[in-house]
Amino acid sequence: MRIANVVSDSIVDGLGLRFTVFTQGCPHRCPGCHNPETHDPAGGRAVTVEELAEQMLSNPLTDGLTLSGGEPFDQAGECAALAARAKEKGLNVWAYTGYCYETLLEQENPDVLALLEQVDVLVDGPFVESLKSYDALFRGSTNQRLIDVAQSRASGAVVLWSRPDPLAHFTRPES
C-alpha cells in the first residue's frame, strides 16, 4: 500500500493514543485540505501491511488505529487487512473518509465493505472550508459526522458516535 506518513502516538485523530496511518492518494482534493501532500496517488512510499502492523503493535500503550489520508477507502483491501490486525490485538479502529457513509455502502465493493466491518468510528464527508471548526470534535468541518459503524449497520440507519464518559466506571448508580 502507499502511505504518506505514520504518526505512532497521535492524540488528535480519535479517542486515546492512536497509531495513525496517512494513506497516499485522494480523489477529493478538498479546498483547504490539512494534508494536501497526500493527494497524489504516486507520492509517498510503498509499505506492506505487515510492516505497518509490526510498527503499530510495538507500543503496548496504543489504544487504536486511525486510518486517515489521503483516502483510506481507495486502498480499502490493504486498510482492511491492517485494521483486522489491530482488532486481533484488541485495538479500536477509526477511519477518516471524504466519502459519505451511504456512498460507501452503495458501492457494494467487497474491500470497502470489509474495511467497514473493521471500523468502529467513521468520520465521513469531505472537508468543507466554509464549515471549518476548531470546536468540532475529531473533525475538520461541521458537516463531517462521527458514525458508530457497528450500530449503524445493525440498525440500517446512521447512528452517530457519542463520546464515552471517562468517569463512568468510577461512579455509583443512584439508588
N, C-alpha and C positions, 0 to 999 in steps of 0.2 A: 504494500500500500504506500501511498505518497503522503507525507506529512510535512507541515511547515515547521513545527516545533512541538516540544513537550514541556510542560511545567509540572514538576513532580510534587509540588507542595502548595497548590493553589487553595485559597480560602474565598475566592470570589466567583468561582464557576459552579456553585452548588453548595449544598449544606455539608459542613465538615471539611476535613482535609482531603483534597481531591488530587488525583493524578489526571491531568488534563492533556488530551491529545488534540492538537490543532491540525485537522486534515488539510490537505492541499487540493485546491481546485474548488471554485464556486461559480455557478452559473448566475447567481442572483445579482452580484455586484451592486449591492445596496449603496446609494449615495451616503457618504458619511460613515461607511463601514469602519469598525475599530480594527479590523485585520485585513486591509487591502492587499497585503503581501501574500495572502493565501489564495487569491483569485485565480492565478494562472495554474491550470492543471499540470503543466510541465515543470513548474517550480518546485521548491522544496527538495526533499530527498526521499529515496525509497528505503523502507524498513520492512521487516517481517513482523507478523503478528506476534510470533514467539519472542522477538527482541523486545517489543513493547511490553508484552506480558511479564517477562523477567524483570524489566525495569519497574513496572507498576507494582509487582508483588514483593519487591526488595525492601519496601518500607512497611513495617508492621503497624504503623500508626495511620496509614491511609484508610480513609472511610469509604472512598468510592472513586469510580472512574467517570470523567466527563469527556464526552466526545464533542468537539467544537470545530470551528473551521475558519475558513473553508466550509464545505458542505459534507458532513459525515454520511448523509444518505446517498450521496453519489459514489461512495465506496462502502455500501451497506454490507456486502458479504464479509469483507475484512473486519469492518467495525463490529459486526455481529459476533464474529469469532473472538475478538478481543473482549467484548462485553461478556460473552459466555465464560471466558477465563476469569473475569472479575467476579461474576456471580458464583462460580465454583468456590471461590475463596471468601464468600460472604460479603463482598463489596456491593454497594448500590451503584446504579448506573444512571447518569443524566446525559441527555443529548440535546444539543442546540441545532436547530434547522431553520433555514429560510422558507421551507415549505410549510404549508398549513397541515395539521394532523389529518384532516379529512382528505386532502390531496394525496398524502402518503398512502392512506388506505385504499383510495380509488385506483392507484397504480397496479394493485394486485401483483406486485413484484415480489417473488419469494424471498429475495435477500432483504428487501425493505421490511417485509413482514417479520422475518427472522430477527432483524435488529429491533423492531418494535417490541417483540416478545421479551427481549432482554432489558429494555429501558424501563426504569422506574418513573423518572420525571422527564418529560419532553418540554423544552422551551421552543415553541413553534412560532412561525411567521417571520416575514422579513423585517429587518431593521428599518424604521421609518424616521428619518432625521427630524421631521417636524414634531414627532411624538417622543423625542429623546427625553429620558428622565433619569436623574441620578437617584431617585427615590423608588424606582421600580425594582423590587427585589429580584436579583439574579437576572435581570433583563436590561436591554439597552433602550427599548422604547415601549410605551404603554400598550401598544397593540399586541405585543407578544404575550403568549399565555404560558403559564406553568401548569402542565397537564399531568395528572396522575394516570399513567398509561394503563396499568392493570385495572383500575376501577373504571376507566373509560371503556376498555374492551369488554369488561364484564357487563356493563350497563347498556352498551350500544350508543352512548351519548358522551360528549366531552365532560369529564369531571375534573375540575381544577384542583391542583395540589394545594394543601394547606400546611403551613409550617407547623411541625410538631412543637408542643410545649416542652422546652428543655427541662422544666422542673416537675413534669407530670408524675414521674416515678418517686418524687420526694414528698408529694402531698397526700394527705389522707382524704378519703371521701368524707363528705359531710354526713353526719348522722342525724 
